[in-house]
Amino acid sequence: FARCSYTEAVAKLQEAIKGGHEFVANEVNWGDDLGSEHERYLTEQVFKCPVIVYNYPKAIKSFYMRENDPGTDGAPGPTV
């Protein structure tokens, strides 16, 4: 599996949009939850393999997800 921080994933999606790729939700900002179309783009077009996206912002993670240690920007994320 490839590994990618949430911040890096958002940056890659924003680059794709600037490059002309169109998503249904065509605006991706830090703090937004990633949709399945975003996850598929990362796995199929960017990394070409399954991707573990980590350090999701705490505000968009489910209550049962482990929080990161103090001083970090998110919580561990799912495999997409």
N, C-alpha and C positions, 0 to 999 in steps of 0.2 A: 504494500500500500504506500501511496505517496502521503506526505504530511504537509499541511498548509494551515497557517494561522487564519483565523477569521478575518483579520485585517488584510492579510495578503490576498485572501479569496475575494474580498470586496474590491480591492485594487485591480485584480485581474478581470473581474466582471465589468468594472468601470472602463477599463482599457478596451474591452471587447465592444462595449457600447460606443465609445468614441471612434473605434475602428469600423463601425457600421453594422455590428451584429444587433439584431433586434430580439428583445424578449417581450413577452406579454406585459410583464411588469418591467418596463424599460428604464426604470430609475432604481439604482441600487446605492444606498447610503449606509455608512457605518451605523450600526444599531438596528438595521432592518433584519428581519428573519429571511433567510435564503429560501427561495421556493424550489420546487423540484426541477424547474427548467434551469435554474442557476446551478443546482447540484449536477444535473446531467451535463451541462456545458463544461463544468470543471472536470468531470470524470472523462467525458468523451472527447473533448476538444483540447483542453489544456494539458492534463496529466496523462490521458489515455490509459488510465487504470483507476481502481477505487482510490478514494481520497479520504483521509482522516482530517477533518477540519476541527481545529482546537482553538481554545480561548474565545469561545462565543461570549458576547456581553451577558452579564448576569441577568439583565432585565428581560432577555428573550429566552432564557433557559427554563425548563420545567423545574418545578420545586424539588423533584427527586434527584436532580443532577448534582454531582459533587461540585462545590465551589473551589476555585483556585485558592492558593495561599494568599494572605494579605499582600497588597502591593502589586497584584497582577490585574490585568484588564478584563478577565472573563472567567468562564467556567469551561471545563473540558467539553468538547463537542462530539457529535456522532460521526460514524463512518458513513459517507455518502456514496 
